[in-house]
Amino acid sequence: MGEMMRRMAEILRLALVAQVGLATLLGGAIGLERELGGKPAGLRTNILICIGSVLYTHVSIAMVGAAADPTRVAGQIVTGVGFIGAGTILHARGAVVGLTSAATIWVVAAIGVALGSGYYAEALATTLVVLVVLQGLGRVEIVVERQSTRSKISIHARPGPTVLEDLETLVRRTGLEILTVASRQENVDLVIDLEMRGSKRLHDQAMITLLHHDHVRTVSTGE
């Protein structure tokens, strides 16, 4: 009986080693794609989340008794990963970025749970789907966004000797083309009206960049 228990323990340890190895590979594949894209949750973050999910799942299944529910650990992992995902979401005066990184972390944790539960094929297939969504559909978005759109924004900023030139430079650095510029004094603010042309994503990036400028109070669109 004792020999059988030792063999079962060895098998469980070997399974755990294999699962941790797969978590490193699968989490690393997704993390590498994020890292190359310059995203906040990159290679190390995704690997660690995947490994942690595997360990929690595997150990909880191995330790529970017949009357216990091993699936409860999945709910606890989702809760913990939710806090990590929230840390990747940035808020800047109404602009929100990092949602894709947060969603990626959430899926990587699910892949870790699948590995820890022994669903290797499912975890591998999910990893491939995630990579296709992140990389393949990202290229589709670029093709779609090549269709130029126009937008008008109104910037309220504190006056300064080079504020207008600085804000125009920030917009042009995003890759947008400035079609018209108009400025006026309104109470204590310098109001700048810009008409821009470029892809939708660049318009969003320009809004976020402008909001981070020290002199800018608000940025509103003509929509």
C-alpha positions as CSV (number, residue, x, y, z in Angstrom):
1,M,0.0,0.0,0.0
2,G,2.8,2.3,0.9
3,E,4.7,1.6,-2.3
4,M,1.5,2.3,-4.3
5,M,1.1,5.7,-2.6
6,R,4.7,6.6,-3.3
7,R,4.3,5.7,-7.0
8,M,1.1,7.8,-7.2
9,A,3.0,10.7,-5.6
10,E,5.8,10.4,-8.1
11,I,3.2,10.4,-11.0
12,L,1.6,13.5,-9.6
13,R,4.9,15.3,-9.3
14,L,5.8,14.3,-12.8
15,A,2.5,15.6,-14.0
16,L,3.0,18.9,-12.2
17,V,6.4,19.3,-13.7
18,A,5.0,18.7,-17.2
19,Q,2.1,21.2,-16.5
20,V,4.5,23.9,-15.3
21,G,6.7,23.3,-18.4
22,L,3.7,23.7,-20.7
23,A,2.5,26.8,-18.7
24,T,5.9,28.3,-19.4
25,L,5.7,27.6,-23.1
26,L,2.1,28.6,-23.6
27,G,2.1,31.6,-21.3
28,G,5.4,32.6,-22.8
29,A,4.1,32.4,-26.4
30,I,1.3,34.8,-25.6
31,G,3.5,37.0,-23.4
32,L,6.1,37.3,-26.2
33,E,3.5,38.6,-28.6
34,R,2.5,41.2,-25.9
35,E,6.1,42.0,-25.2
36,L,6.9,42.6,-28.9
37,G,3.9,44.9,-29.1
38,G,5.2,47.0,-26.2
39,K,2.2,46.2,-24.0
40,P,2.2,46.5,-20.1
41,A,1.7,42.8,-19.4
42,G,4.5,41.1,-21.3
43,L,6.5,37.9,-21.3
44,R,7.3,37.5,-17.6
45,T,3.8,38.5,-16.4
46,N,2.0,36.1,-18.6
47,I,4.3,33.2,-17.8
48,L,4.0,33.8,-14.0
49,I,0.2,34.0,-14.2
50,C,0.0,30.8,-16.2
51,I,2.3,28.9,-13.8
52,G,0.5,30.3,-10.8
53,S,-2.8,29.1,-12.1
54,V,-1.4,25.7,-12.8
55,L,0.0,25.3,-9.3
56,Y,-3.1,26.5,-7.5
57,T,-5.3,24.2,-9.7
58,H,-3.1,21.1,-9.5
59,V,-2.4,21.3,-5.7
60,S,-6.0,22.0,-4.9
61,I,-7.2,18.9,-6.9
62,A,-4.5,16.8,-5.2
63,M,-5.3,18.0,-1.6
64,V,-9.2,18.0,-1.6
65,G,-11.1,15.1,-0.1
66,A,-14.0,13.2,-1.6
67,A,-16.5,15.7,-0.2
68,A,-14.7,18.9,-1.3
69,D,-15.2,20.8,-4.4
70,P,-12.0,21.4,-6.3
71,T,-13.6,23.8,-8.8
72,R,-13.8,26.5,-6.1
73,V,-10.2,27.3,-6.7
74,A,-11.0,28.4,-10.3
75,G,-13.3,31.1,-8.9
76,Q,-10.5,32.3,-6.5
77,I,-8.0,32.4,-9.4
78,V,-10.4,34.5,-11.5
79,T,-10.8,36.9,-8.5
80,G,-7.0,37.3,-8.0
81,V,-6.3,37.7,-11.7
82,G,-9.0,40.4,-11.8
83,F,-6.9,42.6,-9.5
84,I,-3.9,42.1,-11.7
85,G,-5.9,42.9,-14.9
86,A,-7.2,46.0,-13.3
87,G,-3.6,47.2,-12.8
88,T,-3.0,47.1,-16.5
89,I,-6.0,49.4,-17.3
90,L,-5.0,53.1,-17.4
91,H,-7.5,55.9,-17.0
92,A,-6.6,59.4,-18.2
93,R,-9.4,61.9,-17.9
94,G,-12.0,59.7,-19.5
95,A,-9.6,57.8,-21.9
96,V,-9.2,54.1,-21.1
97,V,-6.3,51.9,-22.4
98,G,-5.1,48.4,-21.6
99,L,-8.3,46.5,-21.9
100,T,-6.8,44.0,-24.3
101,S,-3.9,43.4,-22.0
102,A,-6.3,42.8,-19.1
103,A,-8.4,40.4,-21.2
104,T,-5.2,38.6,-22.2
105,I,-4.2,38.0,-18.6
106,W,-7.7,36.7,-17.9
107,V,-7.4,34.1,-20.7
108,V,-3.9,33.1,-19.8
109,A,-5.1,32.3,-16.2
110,A,-7.8,30.1,-17.8
111,I,-5.2,28.3,-19.9
112,G,-3.3,27.7,-16.6
113,V,-6.4,26.2,-15.0
114,A,-6.9,24.0,-18.0
115,L,-3.4,22.7,-17.8
116,G,-3.6,22.1,-14.1
117,S,-6.8,20.1,-14.6
118,G,-5.2,18.0,-17.3
119,Y,-6.9,19.5,-20.3
120,Y,-3.7,19.8,-22.4
121,A,-5.2,19.8,-25.9
122,E,-7.8,22.4,-24.9
123,A,-5.1,24.6,-23.4
124,L,-2.9,24.3,-26.5
125,A,-5.8,25.0,-28.9
126,T,-6.9,28.0,-26.8
127,T,-3.3,29.4,-26.9
128,L,-3.3,29.2,-30.7
129,V,-6.7,30.9,-30.9
130,V,-5.5,33.7,-28.6
131,L,-2.3,34.2,-30.8
132,V,-4.5,34.4,-33.9
133,V,-6.8,36.9,-32.3
134,L,-3.9,39.1,-31.0
135,Q,-1.7,38.9,-34.1
136,G,-3.9,38.0,-37.0
137,L,-6.9,40.2,-36.2
138,G,-4.5,43.0,-35.2
139,R,-3.3,43.1,-38.9
140,V,-6.9,43.1,-40.0
141,E,-7.6,46.1,-37.8
142,I,-4.6,47.9,-39.4
143,V,-6.0,47.3,-42.9
144,V,-9.4,48.5,-41.9
145,E,-8.0,51.6,-40.2
146,R,-6.1,52.6,-43.3
147,Q,-9.4,54.2,-44.4
148,S,-8.8,57.7,-43.3
149,T,-11.3,59.5,-41.2
150,R,-11.7,63.1,-40.2
151,S,-12.3,64.5,-36.8
152,K,-12.5,67.9,-35.1
153,I,-11.4,68.5,-31.5
154,S,-11.5,71.5,-29.2
155,I,-8.7,71.9,-26.7
156,H,-8.9,74.1,-23.6
157,A,-5.4,74.8,-22.3
158,R,-3.6,77.2,-20.0
159,P,-2.0,80.0,-22.1
160,G,1.8,79.8,-22.7
161,P,4.3,81.1,-25.2
162,T,4.7,77.8,-27.1
163,V,1.5,75.9,-26.2
164,L,0.0,76.0,-29.6
165,E,3.1,74.8,-31.4
166,D,3.7,72.1,-28.8
167,L,0.2,70.6,-29.1
168,E,0.4,70.6,-32.9
169,T,3.7,68.8,-32.7
170,L,2.2,66.2,-30.4
171,V,-0.6,65.5,-32.8
172,R,1.7,65.2,-35.8
173,R,3.9,62.8,-34.0
174,T,1.0,60.3,-33.7
175,G,0.9,60.2,-37.5
176,L,-2.2,62.4,-38.0
177,E,-2.4,65.1,-40.6
178,I,-3.6,68.5,-39.3
179,L,-6.0,70.1,-41.9
180,T,-7.0,73.3,-40.1
181,V,-5.9,75.1,-36.9
182,A,-7.8,77.9,-35.2
183,S,-7.1,79.4,-31.8
184,R,-8.9,82.0,-29.6
185,Q,-8.9,83.3,-26.1
186,E,-11.9,82.3,-24.0
187,N,-11.9,83.7,-20.4
188,V,-8.6,82.4,-19.0
189,D,-8.2,79.5,-21.4
190,L,-6.6,79.3,-24.8
191,V,-9.1,77.3,-27.0
192,I,-7.6,75.5,-30.0
193,D,-9.8,73.9,-32.7
194,L,-8.1,71.3,-34.8
195,E,-9.3,69.3,-37.8
196,M,-7.4,66.1,-38.3
197,R,-7.2,63.3,-40.8
198,G,-6.0,59.7,-40.3
199,S,-7.0,56.3,-38.9
200,K,-9.4,56.0,-36.0
201,R,-6.8,54.5,-33.8
202,L,-4.5,57.5,-34.3
203,H,-7.3,59.8,-33.4
204,D,-7.7,58.0,-30.1
205,Q,-3.9,58.1,-29.4
206,A,-3.8,61.8,-30.1
207,M,-6.6,62.4,-27.6
208,I,-4.7,60.5,-24.9
209,T,-1.4,62.2,-25.7
210,L,-3.0,65.7,-25.6
211,L,-4.7,64.9,-22.2
212,H,-1.3,64.2,-20.7
213,H,0.1,67.6,-21.6
214,D,0.6,69.8,-18.6
215,H,-1.2,72.8,-20.0
216,V,-4.3,71.0,-21.3
217,R,-7.4,71.2,-19.2
218,T,-9.9,69.4,-21.4
219,V,-10.2,67.9,-24.9
220,S,-13.6,67.5,-26.5
221,T,-14.7,66.1,-29.9
222,G,-17.1,67.5,-32.4
223,E,-19.1,64.2,-32.4
